Amino acid sequence: MTAQDIRTTLILGGAKSGKSAFAESLCTQSPYELLYVATSPRFEHDEEMAERIRQHELRRGPRWQCVEEEIMLADVLTQACHPGQVILIDCMTMWLNNLLFHGHPLEDHVESLCQALLACEAHILLISNEVGQGIVPVTADGRAFRDLQGSLNQKLARTCDRVIEIRAGLPLLLKPSPTPQISL
């Protein structure tokens, strides 16, 4: 697979690992139109989150258009998809949370998103948290969320052309594999 063949990229990493800044830097290297899809809801009385959103907006700058969509990501991709577009979706963990919180059928939305990723001719980058490498959650709900996040990340990794993990701000290429296939 050549660089020209890569349309979809999944960027994984822990909290504050540098995923968003890395993804944004990849996008701004492109001459194409830039679309940022924010999945986080804006909460009225959450000043800390409002400040995070402001910092992200300042870092991206005026070249970016922004769409806020908590649930219907497949629809956004279908509408915004054209070859001269770069779409950055930040983040899949919040999207999963939104689906669960609002009681949406998870499998249907994940399948629709994967189909939209495969059909879209734009360059798409998805950011997702790797929550399985941290402390084991103490509650059953926390462990269930961790498991669902891991399953979502695996499905997205199979669907995307490229997967990059960010650790301490450094990119690690996971797919396509930088090493030959290992077989037994």
PyRosetta script that sets phi, psi and omega in degrees:
from pyrosetta import init, pose_from_sequence

init()
pose = pose_from_sequence("MTAQDIRTTLILGGAKSGKSAFAESLCTQSPYELLYVATSPRFEHDEEMAERIRQHELRRGPRWQCVEEEIMLADVLTQACHPGQVILIDCMTMWLNNLLFHGHPLEDHVESLCQALLACEAHILLISNEVGQGIVPVTADGRAFRDLQGSLNQKLARTCDRVIEIRAGLPLLLKPSPTPQISL")
pose.set_psi(1, 128.2)
pose.set_omega(1, 179.1)
pose.set_phi(2, -93.3)
pose.set_psi(2, 167.8)
pose.set_omega(2, 179.3)
pose.set_phi(3, -59.0)
pose.set_psi(3, -32.7)
pose.set_omega(3, 179.5)
pose.set_phi(4, -68.4)
pose.set_psi(4, -24.7)
pose.set_omega(4, -179.3)
pose.set_phi(5, -80.0)
pose.set_psi(5, -15.2)
pose.set_omega(5, -175.8)
pose.set_phi(6, -83.5)
pose.set_psi(6, 114.4)
pose.set_omega(6, 176.0)
pose.set_phi(7, -110.1)
pose.set_psi(7, -34.1)
pose.set_omega(7, -174.4)
pose.set_phi(8, -117.9)
pose.set_psi(8, 132.5)
pose.set_omega(8, -178.9)
pose.set_phi(9, -131.9)
pose.set_psi(9, 129.1)
pose.set_omega(9, 172.5)
pose.set_phi(10, -102.1)
pose.set_psi(10, 127.5)
pose.set_omega(10, 178.3)
pose.set_phi(11, -115.0)
pose.set_psi(11, 115.3)
pose.set_omega(11, -177.3)
pose.set_phi(12, -108.8)
pose.set_psi(12, 156.8)
pose.set_omega(12, 172.9)
pose.set_phi(13, 169.0)
pose.set_psi(13, 170.9)
pose.set_omega(13, 178.0)
pose.set_phi(14, -77.1)
pose.set_psi(14, 176.7)
pose.set_omega(14, 177.9)
pose.set_phi(15, -61.9)
pose.set_psi(15, 136.2)
pose.set_omega(15, 178.0)
pose.set_phi(16, 57.5)
pose.set_psi(16, 30.8)
pose.set_omega(16, 179.2)
pose.set_phi(17, -84.4)
pose.set_psi(17, -13.3)
pose.set_omega(17, -178.7)
pose.set_phi(18, 104.8)
pose.set_psi(18, 15.3)
pose.set_omega(18, -177.2)
pose.set_phi(19, -58.7)
pose.set_psi(19, -51.6)
pose.set_omega(19, -175.0)
pose.set_phi(20, -64.6)
pose.set_psi(20, -46.8)
pose.set_omega(20, -179.5)
pose.set_phi(21, -62.0)
pose.set_psi(21, -40.2)
pose.set_omega(21, 178.3)
pose.set_phi(22, -63.3)
pose.set_psi(22, -48.0)
pose.set_omega(22, -179.5)
pose.set_phi(23, -61.3)
pose.set_psi(23, -43.8)
pose.set_omega(23, 179.3)
pose.set_phi(24, -62.0)
pose.set_psi(24, -38.5)
pose.set_omega(24, 179.4)
pose.set_phi(25, -66.5)
pose.set_psi(25, -37.3)
pose.set_omega(25, 175.0)
pose.set_phi(26, -61.8)
pose.set_psi(26, -44.7)
pose.set_omega(26, -177.0)
pose.set_phi(27, -64.9)
pose.set_psi(27, -42.1)
pose.set_omega(27, -175.5)
pose.set_phi(28, -71.3)
pose.set_psi(28, -11.6)
pose.set_omega(28, 173.7)
pose.set_phi(29, -74.3)
pose.set_psi(29, -15.8)
pose.set_omega(29, -176.8)
pose.set_phi(30, -85.1)
pose.set_psi(30, 145.8)
pose.set_omega(30, 174.8)
pose.set_phi(31, -81.4)
pose.set_psi(31, -4.1)
pose.set_omega(31, -174.2)
pose.set_phi(32, -78.5)
pose.set_psi(32, 168.1)
pose.set_omega(32, 173.9)
pose.set_phi(33, -63.6)
pose.set_psi(33, 141.8)
pose.set_omega(33, -176.9)
pose.set_phi(34, -112.4)
pose.set_psi(34, 125.9)
pose.set_omega(34, 177.8)
pose.set_phi(35, -123.3)
pose.set_psi(35, 125.5)
pose.set_omega(35, 177.5)
pose.set_phi(36, -104.1)
pose.set_psi(36, 125.1)
pose.set_omega(36, 177.7)
pose.set_phi(37, -108.4)
pose.set_psi(37, 111.8)
pose.set_omega(37, -179.2)
pose.set_phi(38, -94.8)
pose.set_psi(38, 126.0)
pose.set_omega(38, -178.7)
pose.set_phi(39, -98.7)
pose.set_psi(39, -8.0)
pose.set_omega(39, -178.0)
pose.set_phi(40, -80.9)
pose.set_psi(40, 130.6)
pose.set_omega(40, 173.1)
pose.set_phi(41, -69.8)
pose.set_psi(41, 153.7)
pose.set_omega(41, 174.1)
pose.set_phi(42, -94.8)
pose.set_psi(42, 119.1)
pose.set_omega(42, 179.3)
pose.set_phi(43, -96.5)
pose.set_psi(43, 134.2)
pose.set_omega(43, -173.7)
pose.set_phi(44, -55.2)
pose.set_psi(44, -45.6)
pose.set_omega(44, -170.9)
pose.set_phi(45, -109.0)
pose.set_psi(45, 24.6)
pose.set_omega(45, 179.9)
pose.set_phi(46, -107.8)
pose.set_psi(46, 85.0)
pose.set_omega(46, -177.6)
pose.set_phi(47, -64.8)
pose.set_psi(47, -35.0)
pose.set_omega(47, -180.0)
pose.set_phi(48, -62.7)
pose.set_psi(48, -44.6)
pose.set_omega(48, 179.0)
pose.set_phi(49, -68.9)
pose.set_psi(49, -38.0)
pose.set_omega(49, 177.0)
pose.set_phi(50, -60.0)
pose.set_psi(50, -39.1)
pose.set_omega(50, 178.3)
pose.set_phi(51, -67.9)
pose.set_psi(51, -39.2)
pose.set_omega(51, 176.2)
pose.set_phi(52, -59.9)
pose.set_psi(52, -44.8)
pose.set_omega(52, 179.7)
pose.set_phi(53, -62.2)
pose.set_psi(53, -44.0)
pose.set_omega(53, 178.6)
pose.set_phi(54, -60.4)
pose.set_psi(54, -42.7)
pose.set_omega(54, -179.8)
pose.set_phi(55, -63.8)
pose.set_psi(55, -41.2)
pose.set_omega(55, 177.2)
pose.set_phi(56, -62.4)
pose.set_psi(56, -43.8)
pose.set_omega(56, -179.2)
pose.set_phi(57, -63.4)
pose.set_psi(57, -42.8)
pose.set_omega(57, 178.8)
pose.set_phi(58, -63.8)
pose.set_psi(58, -42.0)
pose.set_omega(58, -179.4)
pose.set_phi(59, -64.2)
pose.set_psi(59, -39.4)
pose.set_omega(59, -178.6)
pose.set_phi(60, -70.5)
pose.set_psi(60, -42.8)
pose.set_omega(60, 179.3)
pose.set_phi(61, 85.2)
pose.set_psi(61, -177.4)
pose.set_omega(61, -170.8)
pose.set_phi(62, -75.4)
pose.set_psi(62, -12.9)
pose.set_omega(62, -178.3)
pose.set_phi(63, -68.5)
pose.set_psi(63, -22.4)
pose.set_omega(63, -175.4)
pose.set_phi(64, -88.6)
pose.set_psi(64, 137.3)
pose.set_omega(64, 164.1)
pose.set_phi(65, -94.8)
pose.set_psi(65, 153.0)
pose.set_omega(65, -177.6)
pose.set_phi(66, -130.1)
pose.set_psi(66, 136.6)
pose.set_omega(66, 172.8)
pose.set_phi(67, -123.0)
pose.set_psi(67, 131.3)
pose.set_omega(67, 175.5)
pose.set_phi(68, -101.3)
pose.set_psi(68, 118.5)
pose.set_omega(68, 180.0)
pose.set_phi(69, -144.4)
pose.set_psi(69, 116.1)
pose.set_omega(69, -176.0)
pose.set_phi(70, -85.4)
pose.set_psi(70, -24.9)
pose.set_omega(70, -169.0)
pose.set_phi(71, -128.1)
pose.set_psi(71, -53.8)
pose.set_omega(71, -165.7)
pose.set_phi(72, -90.1)
pose.set_psi(72, 62.0)
pose.set_omega(72, -178.0)
pose.set_phi(73, -66.1)
pose.set_psi(73, -36.9)
pose.set_omega(73, 178.8)
pose.set_phi(74, -60.5)
pose.set_psi(74, -39.3)
pose.set_omega(74, 178.3)
pose.set_phi(75, -64.8)
pose.set_psi(75, -41.4)
pose.set_omega(75, 178.3)
pose.set_phi(76, -60.5)
pose.set_psi(76, -45.3)
pose.set_omega(76, 180.0)
pose.set_phi(77, -63.0)
pose.set_psi(77, -41.4)
pose.set_omega(77, 179.8)
pose.set_phi(78, -61.9)
pose.set_psi(78, -41.3)
pose.set_omega(78, -177.9)
pose.set_phi(79, -75.8)
pose.set_psi(79, -38.1)
pose.set_omega(79, -173.3)
pose.set_phi(80, -92.6)
pose.set_psi(80, -3.3)
pose.set_omega(80, -170.4)
pose.set_phi(81, -76.3)
pose.set_psi(81, 117.5)
pose.set_omega(81, 167.4)
pose.set_phi(82, -157.5)
pose.set_psi(82, 155.5)
pose.set_omega(82, -172.4)
pose.set_phi(83, -57.3)
pose.set_psi(83, -27.3)
pose.set_omega(83, -178.8)
pose.set_phi(84, -92.8)
pose.set_psi(84, 31.7)
pose.set_omega(84, -174.7)
pose.set_phi(85, -127.8)
pose.set_psi(85, 140.4)
pose.set_omega(85, 168.0)
pose.set_phi(86, -115.0)
pose.set_psi(86, 127.3)
pose.set_omega(86, -177.7)
pose.set_phi(87, -119.3)
pose.set_psi(87, 125.1)
pose.set_omega(87, 176.8)
pose.set_phi(88, -113.1)
pose.set_psi(88, 120.7)
pose.set_omega(88, 178.9)
pose.set_phi(89, -106.2)
pose.set_psi(89, 120.6)
pose.set_omega(89, -176.3)
pose.set_phi(90, -133.9)
pose.set_psi(90, 107.0)
pose.set_omega(90, 7.2)
pose.set_phi(91, -141.0)
pose.set_psi(91, 161.2)
pose.set_omega(91, -176.9)
pose.set_phi(92, -70.4)
pose.set_psi(92, -27.6)
pose.set_omega(92, 178.5)
pose.set_phi(93, -66.6)
pose.set_psi(93, -43.3)
pose.set_omega(93, 177.5)
pose.set_phi(94, -67.3)
pose.set_psi(94, -37.9)
pose.set_omega(94, 177.4)
pose.set_phi(95, -60.3)
pose.set_psi(95, -46.4)
pose.set_omega(95, 177.3)
pose.set_phi(96, -58.8)
pose.set_psi(96, -45.3)
pose.set_omega(96, 177.5)
pose.set_phi(97, -57.6)
pose.set_psi(97, -44.5)
pose.set_omega(97, -179.8)
pose.set_phi(98, -62.4)
pose.set_psi(98, -44.0)
pose.set_omega(98, 178.8)
pose.set_phi(99, -59.6)
pose.set_psi(99, -47.0)
pose.set_omega(99, -179.1)
pose.set_phi(100, -66.3)
pose.set_psi(100, -44.3)
pose.set_omega(100, -178.2)
pose.set_phi(101, -60.2)
pose.set_psi(101, -40.0)
pose.set_omega(101, -177.8)
pose.set_phi(102, -91.2)
pose.set_psi(102, 1.7)
pose.set_omega(102, 175.5)
pose.set_phi(103, 72.3)
pose.set_psi(103, 29.3)
pose.set_omega(103, 178.8)
pose.set_phi(104, -79.4)
pose.set_psi(104, 151.2)
pose.set_omega(104, 178.7)
pose.set_phi(105, -69.5)
pose.set_psi(105, 106.3)
pose.set_omega(105, -172.7)
pose.set_phi(106, -58.4)
pose.set_psi(106, -51.3)
pose.set_omega(106, -176.8)
pose.set_phi(107, -59.3)
pose.set_psi(107, -39.9)
pose.set_omega(107, 179.8)
pose.set_phi(108, -62.6)
pose.set_psi(108, -44.8)
pose.set_omega(108, -178.3)
pose.set_phi(109, -68.8)
pose.set_psi(109, -40.6)
pose.set_omega(109, 178.8)
pose.set_phi(110, -63.9)
pose.set_psi(110, -44.8)
pose.set_omega(110, 179.3)
pose.set_phi(111, -63.1)
pose.set_psi(111, -42.5)
pose.set_omega(111, 178.0)
pose.set_phi(112, -62.2)
pose.set_psi(112, -40.9)
pose.set_omega(112, 179.0)
pose.set_phi(113, -64.4)
pose.set_psi(113, -46.0)
pose.set_omega(113, -180.0)
pose.set_phi(114, -62.0)
pose.set_psi(114, -39.5)
pose.set_omega(114, 177.0)
pose.set_phi(115, -65.2)
pose.set_psi(115, -40.2)
pose.set_omega(115, 177.9)
pose.set_phi(116, -65.4)
pose.set_psi(116, -38.0)
pose.set_omega(116, 177.3)
pose.set_phi(117, -61.5)
pose.set_psi(117, -42.7)
pose.set_omega(117, -179.1)
pose.set_phi(118, -68.8)
pose.set_psi(118, -33.1)
pose.set_omega(118, -176.0)
pose.set_phi(119, -85.4)
pose.set_psi(119, -26.1)
pose.set_omega(119, -173.1)
pose.set_phi(120, -72.9)
pose.set_psi(120, 137.8)
pose.set_omega(120, 179.9)
pose.set_phi(121, -94.2)
pose.set_psi(121, -2.3)
pose.set_omega(121, 177.3)
pose.set_phi(122, -78.2)
pose.set_psi(122, 167.1)
pose.set_omega(122, 170.2)
pose.set_phi(123, -86.7)
pose.set_psi(123, 126.2)
pose.set_omega(123, -174.6)
pose.set_phi(124, -124.8)
pose.set_psi(124, 132.7)
pose.set_omega(124, 173.8)
pose.set_phi(125, -120.4)
pose.set_psi(125, 131.9)
pose.set_omega(125, 178.1)
pose.set_phi(126, -117.2)
pose.set_psi(126, 135.6)
pose.set_omega(126, 177.1)
pose.set_phi(127, -107.5)
pose.set_psi(127, 135.0)
pose.set_omega(127, 179.2)
pose.set_phi(128, -145.0)
pose.set_psi(128, 145.9)
pose.set_omega(128, 177.5)
pose.set_phi(129, -82.0)
pose.set_psi(129, 142.3)
pose.set_omega(129, 171.4)
pose.set_phi(130, -96.9)
pose.set_psi(130, 98.3)
pose.set_omega(130, -174.9)
pose.set_phi(131, -95.5)
pose.set_psi(131, -7.5)
pose.set_omega(131, -176.6)
pose.set_phi(132, -81.5)
pose.set_psi(132, -4.1)
pose.set_omega(132, -178.3)
pose.set_phi(133, -101.5)
pose.set_psi(133, 5.2)
pose.set_omega(133, -178.2)
pose.set_phi(134, -100.3)
pose.set_psi(134, -158.6)
pose.set_omega(134, 179.4)
pose.set_phi(135, -67.5)
pose.set_psi(135, 140.8)
pose.set_omega(135, 176.9)
pose.set_phi(136, -67.8)
pose.set_psi(136, 124.5)
pose.set_omega(136, -179.7)
pose.set_phi(137, -58.9)
pose.set_psi(137, 145.2)
pose.set_omega(137, -176.9)
pose.set_phi(138, -81.9)
pose.set_psi(138, -16.0)
pose.set_omega(138, -178.7)
pose.set_phi(139, -107.8)
pose.set_psi(139, 156.5)
pose.set_omega(139, 177.3)
pose.set_phi(140, -62.8)
pose.set_psi(140, -39.6)
pose.set_omega(140, 178.6)
pose.set_phi(141, -63.1)
pose.set_psi(141, -41.0)
pose.set_omega(141, 178.4)
pose.set_phi(142, -64.1)
pose.set_psi(142, -41.8)
pose.set_omega(142, 178.1)
pose.set_phi(143, -67.5)
pose.set_psi(143, -37.7)
pose.set_omega(143, 178.1)
pose.set_phi(144, -64.0)
pose.set_psi(144, -42.1)
pose.set_omega(144, 178.3)
pose.set_phi(145, -63.1)
pose.set_psi(145, -45.0)
pose.set_omega(145, 178.4)
pose.set_phi(146, -56.4)
pose.set_psi(146, -43.9)
pose.set_omega(146, -179.3)
pose.set_phi(147, -65.6)
pose.set_psi(147, -42.2)
pose.set_omega(147, 178.9)
pose.set_phi(148, -65.2)
pose.set_psi(148, -39.0)
pose.set_omega(148, 178.2)
pose.set_phi(149, -63.7)
pose.set_psi(149, -42.1)
pose.set_omega(149, 177.6)
pose.set_phi(150, -62.0)
pose.set_psi(150, -41.6)
pose.set_omega(150, 178.3)
pose.set_phi(151, -65.6)
pose.set_psi(151, -42.1)
pose.set_omega(151, 177.6)
pose.set_phi(152, -61.4)
pose.set_psi(152, -46.3)
pose.set_omega(152, 179.8)
pose.set_phi(153, -60.2)
pose.set_psi(153, -40.4)
pose.set_omega(153, 178.6)
pose.set_phi(154, -63.9)
pose.set_psi(154, -43.3)
pose.set_omega(154, 179.7)
pose.set_phi(155, -63.7)
pose.set_psi(155, -44.3)
pose.set_omega(155, 178.8)
pose.set_phi(156, -65.2)
pose.set_psi(156, -39.0)
pose.set_omega(156, 179.3)
pose.set_phi(157, -63.6)
pose.set_psi(157, -37.2)
pose.set_omega(157, 176.8)
pose.set_phi(158, -68.6)
pose.set_psi(158, -34.0)
pose.set_omega(158, -176.0)
pose.set_phi(159, -78.8)
pose.set_psi(159, -38.1)
pose.set_omega(159, -174.0)
pose.set_phi(160, -78.2)
pose.set_psi(160, 150.7)
pose.set_omega(160, 178.6)
pose.set_phi(161, -71.4)
pose.set_psi(161, -33.0)
pose.set_omega(161, -175.3)
pose.set_phi(162, -136.8)
pose.set_psi(162, 143.2)
pose.set_omega(162, 175.7)
pose.set_phi(163, -131.3)
pose.set_psi(163, 128.9)
pose.set_omega(163, -179.8)
pose.set_phi(164, -126.7)
pose.set_psi(164, 132.0)
pose.set_omega(164, 173.3)
pose.set_phi(165, -103.3)
pose.set_psi(165, 137.7)
pose.set_omega(165, 178.2)
pose.set_phi(166, -107.9)
pose.set_psi(166, 125.9)
pose.set_omega(166, 175.3)
pose.set_phi(167, -130.1)
pose.set_psi(167, 122.7)
pose.set_omega(167, 179.7)
pose.set_phi(168, 51.4)
pose.set_psi(168, 37.8)
pose.set_omega(168, 178.3)
pose.set_phi(169, 81.4)
pose.set_psi(169, 0.1)
pose.set_omega(169, -177.4)
pose.set_phi(170, -105.3)
pose.set_psi(170, 133.0)
pose.set_omega(170, -179.4)
pose.set_phi(171, -82.7)
pose.set_psi(171, 136.4)
pose.set_omega(171, 174.1)
pose.set_phi(172, -121.1)
pose.set_psi(172, 116.5)
pose.set_omega(172, -179.5)
pose.set_phi(173, -75.5)
pose.set_psi(173, 122.0)
pose.set_omega(173, 178.1)
pose.set_phi(174, -104.3)
pose.set_psi(174, -32.8)
pose.set_omega(174, -178.3)
pose.set_phi(175, -150.4)
pose.set_psi(175, 134.3)
pose.set_omega(175, -5.8)
pose.set_phi(176, -63.8)
pose.set_psi(176, 147.7)
pose.set_omega(176, -173.1)
pose.set_phi(177, -61.3)
pose.set_psi(177, 131.4)
pose.set_omega(177, 176.6)
pose.set_phi(178, -76.3)
pose.set_psi(178, -7.1)
pose.set_omega(178, 179.2)
pose.set_phi(179, -120.0)
pose.set_psi(179, 159.5)
pose.set_omega(179, 179.2)
pose.set_phi(180, -61.9)
pose.set_psi(180, 157.2)
pose.set_omega(180, 175.5)
pose.set_phi(181, -58.9)
pose.set_psi(181, 139.9)
pose.set_omega(181, 178.7)
pose.set_phi(182, -100.2)
pose.set_psi(182, 130.0)
pose.set_omega(182, 176.8)
pose.set_phi(183, -134.4)
pose.set_psi(183, 157.9)
pose.set_omega(183, 178.9)
pose.set_phi(184, -106.9)
pose.dump_pdb("model.pdb")
